[in-house]
Amino acid sequence: MSTFAVFGMTRDQALTEARKNVKTTRKTPKGEESLTMDEWNALCEKRADEIMLGQKVKQLSPMFDAPQFAREFIEIARKTLNSRSLHIRFRAPLKDDTGRPIINRKTGAPRIGWQDYQHD
């Protein structure tokens, strides 16, 4: 059962997200004006820098069967990528403030979600 994955943010992921969200036009007093490719790329780079300074993380790796494979992924990523906040999470039943599992009302089964994995 694959339950472990690496979460974090890389420069490539931040740039991809920025390219999806940065508009290709800007507002002017006369209406909207298209940005040149250089201007748009500069805005994308600026937005990617902001994302890298933020707290948002994404799943970076495929699912692994054991945490040691996720640790190996983190070691390689740190050597080869510009990244931040790399950590391992695993799929487990979600719990409320009192420690009881949160039950899905529709199915009666415990809700499953990502939790941080604490390793040695």
C-alpha positions in Angstrom: 0.0 0.0 0.0 1.6 3.3 -1.1 1.1 5.8 1.7 4.1 8.0 1.9 4.9 11.1 -0.3 7.2 14.1 -0.3 5.7 17.5 -0.1 7.4 20.9 -0.5 8.0 23.5 -3.2 10.6 23.7 -6.0 11.4 26.6 -8.2 10.0 24.8 -11.2 6.7 24.1 -9.4 6.5 27.8 -8.4 7.2 29.0 -11.9 4.6 26.6 -13.3 2.0 27.9 -10.9 3.0 31.5 -11.6 2.6 31.0 -15.4 -0.9 29.7 -14.8 -1.9 32.7 -12.7 -0.2 35.7 -14.2 -2.4 37.5 -16.7 -1.1 38.3 -20.2 -2.8 41.8 -20.2 -2.7 44.8 -17.9 -5.2 47.6 -17.3 -4.5 51.0 -18.7 -6.6 54.2 -18.7 -7.6 53.4 -22.3 -8.6 49.7 -21.5 -6.6 46.5 -21.5 -3.2 46.2 -23.2 -1.3 43.0 -24.0 2.0 42.4 -22.3 5.1 41.6 -24.3 6.6 38.2 -23.8 9.6 39.7 -21.8 7.2 41.7 -19.5 5.1 38.6 -18.9 8.2 36.4 -18.2 9.5 39.1 -15.7 6.1 39.1 -13.9 6.1 35.3 -13.8 9.6 35.3 -12.3 8.6 37.8 -9.7 5.5 35.8 -8.8 7.6 32.6 -8.6 9.9 34.4 -6.1 6.9 35.3 -4.0 5.7 31.7 -4.1 9.1 30.4 -3.0 9.1 32.8 0.0 5.6 31.6 1.0 4.3 28.7 3.0 2.3 26.7 0.3 3.5 23.2 -0.5 2.6 20.6 -3.1 3.1 16.9 -3.5 6.3 16.6 -5.4 6.9 12.8 -5.5 4.8 9.8 -6.4 3.5 7.6 -3.6 6.0 5.4 -1.9 5.6 2.2 0.1 8.1 3.1 2.8 9.5 6.3 4.2 13.1 5.5 3.4 12.2 5.8 -0.3 10.8 9.3 0.4 14.0 10.2 2.3 16.0 9.2 -0.7 13.8 11.4 -2.9 14.4 14.3 -0.6 18.2 13.8 -0.6 18.3 13.8 -4.4 15.9 16.8 -4.6 18.1 18.8 -2.2 21.2 18.1 -4.3 19.6 18.8 -7.7 16.7 21.3 -7.3 16.2 24.7 -5.8 13.6 23.7 -3.2 12.3 24.5 0.3 10.2 22.8 3.0 10.8 19.3 1.8 9.0 16.8 4.2 7.3 13.5 4.3 3.6 13.0 4.8 1.5 9.9 5.0 -2.1 9.0 4.5 -3.9 8.2 7.8 -7.4 8.6 9.4 -8.0 12.3 10.3 -8.7 13.0 14.0 -10.6 15.8 15.7 -9.4 17.9 18.7 -10.3 15.1 21.2 -8.3 12.5 19.2 -11.3 10.6 17.9 -11.4 9.7 14.2 -13.5 12.0 12.0 -16.2 9.8 10.5 -17.7 10.5 7.0 -21.4 10.9 7.5 -22.3 9.4 4.1 -20.2 6.2 4.2 -19.6 5.8 8.0 -15.9 5.2 7.3 -13.1 7.3 8.8 -11.9 10.2 6.7 -8.4 9.8 5.3 -6.0 12.7 4.8 -2.3 13.7 4.8 -0.4 14.0 8.0 3.2 14.9 8.7 5.5 11.9 9.2 7.8 12.2 12.2 11.0 10.2 11.6 14.2 9.8 13.6 
